[in-house]
Amino acid sequence: MVRKYRIEKVQEQYVAGDQIATQIKEKIAHKDFDNFEVIVAFKDKYKIYSKEYLFDKNGSFISQRDVKRLEYDFLLF
């Protein structure tokens, strides 16, 4: 049972495919993204883990995957 969760990141995804750079730049300028990703951190009684959820631009669920958390011995700026 998941005790806590936190949304860590939400970002738009632009799929390049066979498009050239100017076409991709135009899509970004018009916010015509293909999908969006949500990364969620979960904490249950014994562990902490993250998952990435992928949705299309209409909000329909596409997929999910586990995200490996990076641990650092130093501070990142």
Long-range contacts (C-beta under 8 A, 24 or more apart in sequence): 1-44, 1-45, 2-42, 2-43, 2-44, 3-43, 3-44, 3-45, 4-42, 4-43, 5-40, 5-41, 5-42, 5-43, 6-40, 6-41, 7-38, 7-39, 7-40, 8-39, 8-40, 8-41, 8-50, 9-37, 9-38, 9-39, 10-36, 10-37, 10-38, 10-39, 11-36, 11-37, 12-36, 13-37, 13-54, 33-57, 35-62, 39-67, 41-69
